[in-house]
Amino acid sequence: MNASKVATIKYTESEPGLDASAWESAEVLYVDTHWSGESAEPARRFEARMVWSDNGLFVRFDCEQAEPLVVSAEPFLDSKTIGLWDRDVCEIFIAPDKNEPRRYFEFEVAPTGEWLDVAIDMTSGERVPVWNYRSGMQAAAHIEDGRFQMAIRIPWGAFGKKPEPGDVWLGNIFRCVGQGETRSYLAWNPTMTEKPNFHVPEAFGEFHFIR
């Protein structure tokens, strides 16, 4: 397994939207590799940013898009979309207890604004999803020519705890893009599995909360 990466999450007093100034001070995570560790196509690489406030965690994804989007023609935004991972999507996995990375939460957002939240328990050695998990997450998205942005807000109640400055949580960041034989699975910290697989807690990086 490759060495885990480290990201810092800066505190903000504001509640940032897609274009808020709070993102300007956030660390930019450049995701340029497939899950396998191989270099990803330049047109499919993306950026992720994270900030946190007293109320929740905020994540923004910035993606180039030189190819047709693989999205729903009739997106439904009022509740989670099961199977969203089969289309174009960005994802973040978060384990708030660094001593038990096999219990974590998965959040997804599509360029249409569709979203998904699910709690995962792998402590038994098998992946057990909790589909009726309700995090209270909110999503926003904006598509322009050749690019799009997506952002999610996750309240601290989704994790059952709120971080303090200096705390370290674990997680990983992904993008699924394209379809068929040319579909790509990008990972911030590559999972290094034989076939595409994001559910590898051993490959989680570190998220450091700072003021």
C-alpha positions in Angstrom: 0.0 0.0 0.0 1.2 3.5 -0.8 2.0 6.1 1.9 -1.0 8.0 3.1 -1.4 11.6 2.0 -2.1 14.5 4.4 -4.6 17.4 3.9 -5.3 20.4 6.1 -8.8 21.7 6.6 -8.9 25.4 7.6 -11.5 26.9 9.8 -13.9 29.5 8.4 -16.5 31.7 10.2 -18.6 31.8 7.1 -20.8 29.3 5.3 -19.2 29.1 1.9 -21.1 28.6 -1.3 -19.6 27.7 -4.6 -17.9 31.0 -5.2 -17.3 32.1 -1.6 -14.0 33.8 -0.6 -13.5 31.2 2.1 -12.3 28.7 -0.6 -9.4 31.0 -1.5 -7.4 30.1 1.7 -8.3 26.4 1.5 -5.6 23.9 0.6 -6.0 22.7 -3.0 -5.8 18.9 -3.4 -4.8 18.0 -7.0 -6.1 14.6 -7.9 -4.2 13.3 -10.9 -4.0 9.5 -10.4 -6.3 6.5 -11.0 -7.2 4.2 -8.1 -4.3 2.0 -9.4 -1.7 4.8 -8.9 -1.3 5.3 -12.6 -1.4 8.8 -14.0 -4.8 10.0 -15.0 -5.7 11.7 -18.3 -5.1 15.4 -17.9 -8.7 16.3 -19.0 -10.1 14.1 -16.2 -7.9 15.4 -13.3 -9.7 17.5 -10.7 -9.2 19.6 -7.6 -10.8 19.4 -4.2 -10.9 21.9 -1.3 -12.2 21.6 2.2 -13.0 24.1 5.0 -14.8 23.7 8.3 -16.9 25.9 10.5 -18.7 25.6 13.8 -21.7 24.1 11.9 -20.2 21.6 9.5 -17.7 20.5 6.9 -17.7 22.0 3.4 -16.1 20.3 0.3 -15.8 21.7 -3.2 -14.8 19.9 -6.3 -13.6 21.6 -9.5 -13.6 19.5 -12.6 -12.6 20.0 -16.2 -15.1 18.4 -18.7 -14.0 18.1 -22.3 -16.4 15.2 -23.0 -20.1 14.6 -22.7 -21.4 14.4 -19.2 -22.7 11.0 -18.0 -25.7 12.3 -15.9 -29.4 11.7 -15.4 -31.7 13.4 -17.8 -34.2 13.9 -15.0 -32.2 14.5 -11.8 -34.0 14.2 -8.5 -32.6 16.5 -5.8 -35.0 16.1 -2.9 -33.5 12.8 -1.6 -30.5 10.6 -2.1 -29.9 8.9 -5.4 -28.9 5.2 -5.0 -26.6 4.2 -7.8 -25.2 7.7 -8.4 -21.8 6.1 -8.5 -22.6 4.6 -12.0 -22.6 8.1 -13.5 -20.2 11.1 -13.4 -19.7 11.9 -9.7 -17.2 13.0 -7.1 -17.0 11.4 -3.7 -15.4 11.8 -0.3 -15.1 9.1 2.4 -14.7 10.3 6.0 -13.8 8.3 9.1 -14.1 10.6 12.1 -12.4 8.0 14.4 -8.8 7.6 13.3 -8.5 4.5 15.4 -11.3 2.8 13.5 -11.2 3.7 9.8 -13.4 0.7 9.0 -16.4 2.7 10.1 -16.8 5.6 7.8 -19.2 7.8 5.8 -19.6 8.2 2.0 -20.8 11.3 0.4 -21.3 11.8 -3.4 -22.4 14.7 -5.6 -23.0 14.8 -9.3 -22.8 17.8 -11.8 -26.6 17.9 -11.7 -26.6 18.5 -7.9 -27.8 15.0 -7.2 -26.3 13.5 -4.0 -25.9 10.4 -1.9 -25.0 9.7 1.7 -24.4 6.3 3.2 -22.8 5.0 6.4 -20.4 2.1 6.0 -19.2 -0.5 8.5 -16.4 -2.9 7.5 -15.4 -4.0 11.0 -16.7 -7.6 10.2 -14.4 -7.8 7.1 -17.4 -7.3 4.8 -18.8 -4.0 3.6 -22.1 -3.3 5.3 -23.9 -0.1 4.0 -26.6 1.7 6.0 -28.8 3.1 3.2 -31.3 4.8 5.5 -28.5 6.9 7.0 -29.5 10.6 6.9 -26.6 13.0 7.3 -28.5 16.2 6.5 -26.0 17.0 3.7 -26.7 19.7 1.2 -25.4 19.9 -2.4 -24.9 22.5 -5.0 -23.5 22.4 -8.6 -22.8 24.6 -11.5 -22.0 23.6 -15.1 -20.1 25.9 -17.5 -18.6 25.2 -20.9 -15.8 22.8 -20.4 -15.9 22.7 -16.6 -18.2 22.4 -13.5 -18.1 22.9 -9.8 -19.8 20.9 -7.1 -20.0 21.6 -3.3 -21.5 19.8 -0.3 -22.2 20.9 3.2 -22.2 18.2 5.9 -23.4 19.1 9.4 -21.4 17.7 12.4 -24.4 15.7 13.5 -23.8 13.5 10.5 -20.7 12.2 12.3 -21.9 12.2 15.8 -19.0 14.5 16.8 -17.4 17.9 16.0 -13.7 18.2 15.5 -11.4 20.5 17.5 -8.4 22.3 16.1 -5.6 19.7 15.9 -7.9 16.7 15.4 -7.1 14.2 12.7 -9.8 12.4 10.8 -9.2 9.9 8.0 -10.6 9.7 4.5 -10.2 9.7 0.7 -11.4 11.6 -2.3 -12.5 10.2 -5.7 -14.0 10.9 -9.1 -15.8 8.6 -11.5 -15.9 9.9 -15.0 -16.8 8.6 -18.5 -18.5 5.3 -19.4 -17.8 1.9 -20.8 -14.2 0.8 -21.4 -13.0 4.4 -21.1 -14.5 5.1 -17.7 -12.0 6.3 -15.2 -11.8 6.0 -11.4 -9.5 8.7 -9.9 -8.3 8.7 -6.3 -6.5 11.3 -4.2 -4.8 8.5 -2.3 -4.7 5.5 -4.7 -6.2 2.3 -3.3 -3.9 0.1 -5.4 -6.4 -2.7 -5.8 -6.4 -5.1 -8.8 -9.8 -3.8 -10.0 -11.3 -0.3 -9.3 -12.3 -0.3 -5.6 -12.7 2.8 -3.4 -13.7 1.0 -0.3 -10.2 0.5 1.1 -9.8 2.1 4.6 -6.2 1.1 4.7 -5.6 3.7 1.9 -7.3 6.6 3.7 -5.3 9.7 4.0 -5.2 12.1 6.9 -7.5 15.2 7.3 -6.0 17.7 9.8 -8.3 20.3 11.2 -6.6 23.7 11.9 -7.7 27.2 12.9 
